Amino acid sequence: MSSPLHAPTVAGDDRVVHAREVTKKFGGVTALDSVSLDVHRSELLVLLGLSGSGKSTFLRCLNGLHPPTSGSIEVRGTRVDLAGGRDIRALRRDVGFIFQHFNLVGRLSCLENVLIGGLGRLSVPRYGALTYPRSMRAEALAHLDRVGLADFAARRADTLSGGQQQRVGIARTLMQRPKLLLADEPVASLDPENAGVVMDLLFQVCVEEKLTVVCTLHQIDLAMGWAHRIVGLRGGRKVLDRPAVGLSRDEVMGIYQRVDPLSLPASTPARGPL
Ligand SMILES: Nc1ncnc2c1ncn2[C@@H]1O[C@H](COP(=O)(O)OP(=O)(O)OP(=O)(O)O)[C@@H](O)[C@H]1O
């Protein structure tokens, strides 16, 4: 799967995420250090950085799982850092989450897993695909078709490959009709070909559905291939924020320098990019 050479440099103008000087501390650990970031409609933003640089923490701050220690976060006009339980629950209906390990219910069919994404729209829980309204079943099937898995609707989710399971995970999230999609290392468990397929799907839904996607990755090439914008975190601080088009690999690798060589004494050998 090759990356989209047509990747637009400019995404939508509407601001979906507006984070200002967000700091998050866990005891003595500063996971995020005064991070400011706007993300727009139809924008696929990739967060890169070493393990522990604060990528997942930032995603969790966006959907209210982690309250920031200081700073403000607005998602679609809701101040997440000030919101109470009811507002956070309402916000989460608009925010889809894609997990590294898919989080499907293995013993359920792919169709029912996708239908679960629409549960927030129903007043009572459902058990079994046939208990959902016919219109929702049709919608779920359309999402499975979109991710290329319509023929797998009746298959148990745990009989699918990792790449297929992640595609079902994306279909389930689309069933939620989200406005913001957060993806935490969505391709970390996949081989390169399937990783490309999943990134391509995220790119397509971002552009075609005018969705905002914030995705953490460890693969620079995938980030450069599919992101509209790349943001680098190092030690909880934002060290890069640029459109992917025009960005060189060396500039992206700079995110991974543990220590700024200019800050080292002359006698200390600088460590290069990992
Ligand atoms: N719930 C928590 N309690 C205590 N410390 C935490 C918690 N969550 C994250 N941290 C710490 O915050 C820092 C940032 O972690 P985070 O998971 O955001 O990094 P990351 O960039 O997503 O890493 P990875 O790429 O390995 O997923 C780390 O030092 C981590 O140990």
PDBQT file of the ligand as one rigid body, heavy atoms in Angstrom, charges set to zero:
ROOT
HETATM    1  N1  LIG A 301      -1.515   6.991  34.788  1.00  0.00    +0.000 N 
HETATM    2  C1  LIG A 301      -0.233   7.341  34.935  1.00  0.00    +0.000 A 
HETATM    3  N2  LIG A 301       0.336   7.383  36.164  1.00  0.00    +0.000 NA
HETATM    4  C2  LIG A 301       1.626   7.754  36.314  1.00  0.00    +0.000 A 
HETATM    5  N3  LIG A 301       2.435   8.100  35.297  1.00  0.00    +0.000 NA
HETATM    6  C3  LIG A 301       1.930   8.058  34.064  1.00  0.00    +0.000 A 
HETATM    7  C4  LIG A 301       0.569   7.679  33.805  1.00  0.00    +0.000 A 
HETATM    8  N4  LIG A 301       0.346   7.756  32.475  1.00  0.00    +0.000 NA
HETATM    9  C5  LIG A 301       1.512   8.141  31.908  1.00  0.00    +0.000 A 
HETATM   10  N5  LIG A 301       2.464   8.329  32.861  1.00  0.00    +0.000 N 
HETATM   11  C6  LIG A 301       3.824   8.783  32.628  1.00  0.00    +0.000 C 
HETATM   12  O1  LIG A 301       3.769   9.931  31.797  1.00  0.00    +0.000 OA
HETATM   13  C7  LIG A 301       4.816   9.920  30.828  1.00  0.00    +0.000 C 
HETATM   14  C8  LIG A 301       4.209   9.982  29.440  1.00  0.00    +0.000 C 
HETATM   15  O2  LIG A 301       3.557   8.742  29.180  1.00  0.00    +0.000 OA
HETATM   16  P1  LIG A 301       2.746   8.465  27.851  1.00  0.00    +0.000 P 
HETATM   17  O3  LIG A 301       2.096   7.129  27.996  1.00  0.00    +0.000 OA
HETATM   18  O4  LIG A 301       1.881   9.623  27.552  1.00  0.00    +0.000 OA
HETATM   19  O5  LIG A 301       3.914   8.403  26.759  1.00  0.00    +0.000 OA
HETATM   20  P2  LIG A 301       3.843   7.928  25.249  1.00  0.00    +0.000 P 
HETATM   21  O6  LIG A 301       4.619   8.929  24.469  1.00  0.00    +0.000 OA
HETATM   22  O7  LIG A 301       2.451   7.694  24.844  1.00  0.00    +0.000 OA
HETATM   23  O8  LIG A 301       4.641   6.560  25.302  1.00  0.00    +0.000 OA
HETATM   24  P3  LIG A 301       4.466   5.234  24.382  1.00  0.00    +0.000 P 
HETATM   25  O9  LIG A 301       4.956   5.634  23.015  1.00  0.00    +0.000 OA
HETATM   26  O10 LIG A 301       5.358   4.230  25.024  1.00  0.00    +0.000 OA
HETATM   27  O11 LIG A 301       3.023   4.860  24.406  1.00  0.00    +0.000 OA
HETATM   28  C9  LIG A 301       5.628   8.656  31.113  1.00  0.00    +0.000 C 
HETATM   29  O12 LIG A 301       6.707   9.005  31.938  1.00  0.00    +0.000 OA
HETATM   30  C10 LIG A 301       4.652   7.763  31.849  1.00  0.00    +0.000 C 
HETATM   31  O13 LIG A 301       5.317   6.874  32.729  1.00  0.00    +0.000 OA
ENDROOT
TORSDOF 0
